[in-house]
Amino acid sequence: MSWLTVDEAARLLRVNVSWLYERTRLNEVPHIKLGKYLRFDQDELLTWVRQFRRDGRGRDAVHHHHPAPNERARSPKG
C-alpha cells in the first residue's frame, strides 16, 4: 500500500489539485482523511480511474452490431 498526498495524487491523475479537492469533498474519489490531511491509496486510486476508460467507439457502438463482411445470415436447419 502506497499512500499519496493530494499533490502526488493530482500529479498521478494529471488533474488540478482543486479538481481533486472538489471530488473528495463530494466523496467521488476514494480517499481517507487523517485529521486535516487527505491521503490516497495509489492502487485504489488507479483502480477507481480505470472505470472511466472508454474504447473510443462511441456510446452507440455498444448497442448496434454490424456484422463483419464474412458473416452471413443463416437460417436454422430443420
N, C-alpha and C positions, 0 to 999 in steps of 0.2 A: 504494500500500500504506500503510495507516494502522495503526500499532501501538498497542494499548491496554494499559494496566496492568490488574491484577486488579480494582481498584476500578472502573475505567472499563468493563471488560467486564461486570462484575456489574451495573452500572447499566444498560448497554445491554440485557442479557438480563432485567433486573428480577428478579434472584435474589440470595440472600445470598452474600457473599464466601466464607463457609465452604462453601457448596454448590459453588461454582466451584473452590475449592481441592481438595475431595474428588474432583470429576470430573477434574481434571488429574492428581491422584495416581493415579487409576485409568486414566489415559490415555484417557478417554472424550470429551474435548473437544479440538479442535485448538489447540495452543499450542506455544510454544518456550520453552526455558529458557536464559537467558543468565547463567551463574553461579547466583546465588541469586534472580535476577529472572525472573518469568514474564511473557511477552508474548503477546498475541493479535492476529492479523491480523483487522481488522474485517470485511472481505469474506468471508474464510474462515469466520469465526465465524457470520456471518449465513447463509451457505450451509449450514453444518452444522445450524443450528437449524431451517431450513426442512424438513428431512427429517422432523421431528416434527409437521408440520402435518397436521391431520385436517379432513375436510369436514363433520363433525358428524352424519353419517348413521348412525354406529354400525358396529360390526365386521361384522354380518350383511348390511348393505346391499351389500357388495361381492359376496357370494355368491349373492344372490337377485335375480332380475329380475322386477319386477312390471310387466306391460305397461300402458301408458297406456290410458285409456278408448277412444281412437280406433284402437288397434292391434287387428287381428283375425288370428286363426289362419288361415292359407291352406294349402290342400293343393296339392301340386305338380301342375301340369298335365301331361298326358302321354298 
